Amino acid sequence: MAIRIISITSESPHKILNGYSLRVNKLLVNAARRNDLEVHCFAPVTRENINEAIHWADSKNIKFHGILLEREMQYDITLRAIFIKECGLLLMSHIDKDSIILMHGLVSIIDFANLECVESSIADMIDEVGPLMKRDVVKHLVNGRVKEFLRAIKSLWIYHNKTSCLLARYKNISVVAHDDAHRLRTLLPDKSIGIIPNGVDLPDRTCRRTSSEKPMVLFHGVYGYEPNEEAALFLIQSVAPLLENRLPQCRIVIAGRNPTESMLEAGSSCPNVEIVGEIDDMSNYLLTASVGAYPIFTRTGLQNKILEAWSHCLPIVTTPEILSVFDAFSHDVLYCARTALTANDFVEQIGDLLGDEDSCLQLSSRAFEFVKSNFEWPSVVDKFLQLHIS
């Protein structure tokens, strides 16, 4: 039987700009295949973007309501409060007792926490802010910066206190990874918190087209996300010079939206590094790369880029920190990637994989089966709906 689902989001779902907009897009598209889905989007978008979103929604059998958030409302607290109150009244006119109400993202969760319907609503979130704030606390402590440490501790406490108070109003909460669930269960021990990971669409083709003469090492991501920028700079400044000495024919390709000035400046002096920026189809790079290198040292949520690499049968080297996130879903992941911590470790593992085709095939085939068993979007959405309907 079809379920009536009302999704409230601050992310325009027709454009995938980051990890969370990907989650919103895929959850909605897959849920709409068998259910009556209605989306209310409150985002700083233009009339043109709303028309694009309506066209996209029509093609996916989704009812779309886009509300223009004027630029001045983004920065004026009073104007924003009035706007949110008016939007809340509009929302309540669309909601009935049989609807499942999904609040997507921390902005929506905070903005609409005072609506009457939240007591029967689901808050779905990825917490990228908390782990980064915690990392700053540790960094200041290690470096002996007492004032910065105390300031960071206070900011983290305020963030957790505010977030937990608002989330406590919701019926259910879902997060993408066990780390997120553990943090929230510490803050909200009486709350129902479900773990629904991000998923991946398996590609139509996984036939790899690598070059043995000029092998490519790939990293991809969105560089407005600080751990991605740090990983890219680590590859450029620390890994690339060592790799050039060991494998002068090998090149590192760094792909993805919004490469930073620091990345571009550092990459300009590295002959074996290519920064390609935003590309339309990442599949071409994932299928032609020889090895994926993902030196991410701060774990937040669940890394979509790793799932994308595995779904394209790309053998990867990443940090134990990132692999441990997936280990919580299945211990099989320990056989799906090589791990490294230092630049020398990454170069060593990359070199070993480039010289051992059998190991690459074993890693990539195990990784593909791991993704297929645990992270395909249709099965992820089924689990999401089962969790919240029950």
N, C-alpha and C positions, 0 to 999 in steps of 0.2 A: 504494500500500500504506500502511495506517495505521501511524503511528510511535507508540511509547510514550514519552510526555513526562512527566517528573516536575518540577513547578514548586515551588520553595521560596521563600517570600516572607515578608517582615515587614509587608506591606501587605495588609489584608483586601480581597480583590479584588472583592467585591460592591458596595463603596461607593467612588464616585469623589470623593475629597476634595481632590486636588491633581494636579499634572502627572504625578507618577510613578504614583500609583494608577490614573490614566487609562490609562497605558501598560500596566501589568500587566493591568488588566481587558480591554483590547482585544486584547492579544496572546493572552491565554488563551482568550477567547471565540472568536476567529477560528481559532486553532489547533485548538480542540476540534471544529470542524465536520467535520474529516476525519481526526482522530487520536485516539488513546487518551490522554486527559489526566488527570493526577492532581495535585492541589494540596495542599501541606502549608503551612499558614499558622501562623506563630509571631508572634502580635501581642498587645498588651495589650487583649484584647476580653472582653466578657461572654458568659455562656452564651446570652443572648438573641441577641447578635450572631452567635455561631457557628451558632445555629439558622437565622437569616436567611441566612447564607452558605451553609449546606447546602441550603436551599430554592432559593436562586439557582443554585447549582452543578448541582442536579438538573435545573433548567430549561434549562441550557446543555450537558447531557451531560458534566459534569465530576465526577470523584470528588474529594470535599473532605474533608480532615482538618484540623480546627482544634485547636490546642493552646493552652489558656488560659495566658497569661503573667501571673501574679499581680502586683499593683502593687508589692509589696516587691521582687520580682525585677528590676524595672526599674532600681532604684537601688542594690541590694546586689550588688557585683561577685562575691562568693563564691557567693551563691545563684544568680545568673545563670549563672555558669560551670558549676555542677552541673546546672542546668536544660538548658543547651545540650548538655552531654555526654550526658544522658539522651535528649534529642531526637535527637541524632546517631545513637545506637544504634537508635532507632526508625526513623529514616530509612533506615539501611543495610539494615534488614530488608525494605524495600519496593523496593530498587534491584537491578536485574539488569544484565548486561553489554550488553543491547540497548537500554537506556533512554537517552534524551537528558535530561540533568539541567540545569535552568535555575535559577540563583540570581538572584533579582530584588532589586535594591536593595542599597545599601552596607551596611545593617545585617545582612542575611542573608549577604552576601559575607564580612563580617568574622567574624560569629558561627560560621559553619560552614567556615571556611578550613582547619581541621585535619582535616576528614573525609577518609577515604581516597578517596572518590569524586570529590573536586574536581579531581584530575588529568585526569579525563575530563569535567569539567563546564564549563558556560558561565556566565560572570558578565555579567549585563546591568545596566547602571547609567546613571543621570543624575548627573553631578557638579555639584551646585549650590553645594557648600561651597567647593571650591577657588577658583573665580572670584571669589566674594565675599571670601574671605580675601586674594586677590591685590589686589582693589580697595582693601581696607583698607590694605595695604602702600603702595600708590601714594598714597592719601589722606594718610596720615601723613607720607610723604616730602615731598609738595607743601606741606603745612602746617608743615613744619619740626619736627614732634614726634618727636625722635630716640628717646626711650625707647619710645614707642608703636610707632615704626617697627621698631626692633630686636626688640621683643616679637612683633610681627606677622610679621616675617620668620622668626623661630624657630618660631612656631606653624605657618606655612605649610610650612616644611621638614619638621617632624615629621609633619604631615598627609600630605604627598606621600610621605615615606619609608615610613610605616606602610601607606598605601594600596597603593603599588607592591609592597611585600613580600608583602602578602596576595594581590593580584591575580596575582602571578607564579606562584602555585600552580595557577591555573586553566588549562584547556586553551585556551579561547577567551574573548575579551572582546568585548562589543558595546556601543556607545554611540550616542547619538542625533544627534550633530553632529560636523562635521569639527574644530572647536575641541577637543572632548573627546578625539578620536582623536589629534590632534597632541600634546596634553599627555601622554597616556599613552604614545605611541610614543617620546617623549623619555625617559620614565622606564623604559620596558620595550621597548627596541629589537628584542628577539628574539621578542616576543609577536605572535600573530595578533589583530588588533583590527579588527573590522568596524563599519561605520557603518550603522545601521538607524534611520531617523528615526521620530518619532512620526507617526501618521496622523490621519485625520479621516473620519468618516462623512458622506457627502454627504446633505444634507437631502432629504426627499421633495418639498419645495416651496422655490422660491427667488423667488417672486413678492413683490416689495418693496412696502411700504405706507408710504412716507414722507410727511411733511407739509411742504409748501412754506411754510405760514404759520408753523409753529412747529417748525423743524428741530431734530433731536436729534443731538448728538455723543456717541458712546458709548465708554466704556472699561470692560472687564470683566476680572476676575481673582480670585485668592484672595489676601487681604491679609496672611496669615501669611508670605508670601514678600516679603522686603524690597524688591526692585526694583519690585514692583507697588504697594506703599505709596508709594514715592518717586514713581512715575509719577502716582498719584492726587493726591498733594499738589502736584506740579508743575502739574497741570491746574487744581486748585482755587485755588492761591495765585498762579500766574503767568499761566496762559492765560485763566482765567475773567474776570478784570477787563478784559483787553484785548478779549476776544471780546464782552463786554457793551457796550463802547463802539462796536465796529464793527458787531455784529449783535445788537441788544438783544432780538430775538425768539427768538434761539437759546438752547437749554439744553444743559448738559452733564450726562449721566447716568452715574454711576459705580456699576456693579453687581458683585455677587460676595460670596462668603463672608468673614466676619470683618473688616469695616471697622474700622480702629483708632480709638482715642480721638482721636488727632491729626487723622485724616481727618474725623471727625464734628464736632469742634470747629471746624476750618477751614471745613468746608462749611456750618455753621450761619449764617455771616455772608455767604454768597454767594447772592444771590437767583436766579442762573441756574444753580446747581448742585443736583442731586438725587442723594442717596446712597440706593440702594434695598436694599443688602445682598443676602443670598442669595435667589435665585429658583429656582423649579422648572424652568422651561423658558427657557433663554437665547435660544432661537431667536426668540421673539417680539420681544425687544429687538434682536437682530441684523437682523431683517427690517424693523423699523420705524425704525431709526436712519437718518439721512441720511449720516453720515460716522463712521468709527471713528478715534479718536485714541489712539495707543499710544506715549507718550514714554518708552520704556524705554532706559536708558543703560548698564545692565550686562547683558551678554549671557551667559546660561548655558543650555547645551543648545539647545533649539529651542522657540520660543514657540507653545504650543497655541492661544492666543487669536487669533493672527494667522491660523492655518489655519482656525479656526472662522469668523472674519470673512470670509475669502476664500470659504469654501465656501457662505456665505450671500449672496454677491455684494455685500458691503458695501465700498465704496471706503474706503481707509484712508490715514492719514498716520502714519508711524512714523519712527524714527531710522535713519540709514545703518548703524549698528552692528547693529541687528536684521535689516535687509534683507540684509546681507552674509552672515548665517548661511544664508539660503535661497539666496543666489547660488552657494554652493558645490555645490548640487544641480543648479541650472540657471540660466543667465544670463537666461532669460526673465523671472525675477522682477523685474528692473530696470524692467519695463514694467507691473508689477502694483500699484504703490503710489507715493505721493508721500513725500518725505523732508523732515525738518525737524530742527533742533538747538535753536534758541532758542524762547522763548514767542512772540516776534513771528513767527518762521518758521511755527510751528504755526497761529497765527491767520490768517496770510496764505494758507497752503495750504488750510485749512478753508474760508475765505471764497471762494477760487477755485473749489473743488469745489462748494460750495453754489450758486454762480452759473453753473455750467457743467454742465448735465445730460449733454451728449455725452461730456465727459471722464470723468464718473462711470461711465457705461455702458461706455466703453472699458476703464477700469481694472478694473471689477468683472468683466467678461466674460473678460479676460485672466487675472485672478487665479483665477477659477473653473476655467478650463482648466488652469492651472498646477497647482492642487491635484489636479484629477482625474487628471492625467498622472503625478504624482509621489508623492501622499500618501494615497491611499485605503487604509483599513486592510487589506482583504483582500490587496492586492498587497504592502503592507509586510510582512505576516506571511509571505507566500510567500517574500519575499527573506530574511527572518529565518531561516526553516527551511532554505532552500537554502544559506545561508551556513554554518550550523552543521552541517548534514548532510554537506556536502562537506568 
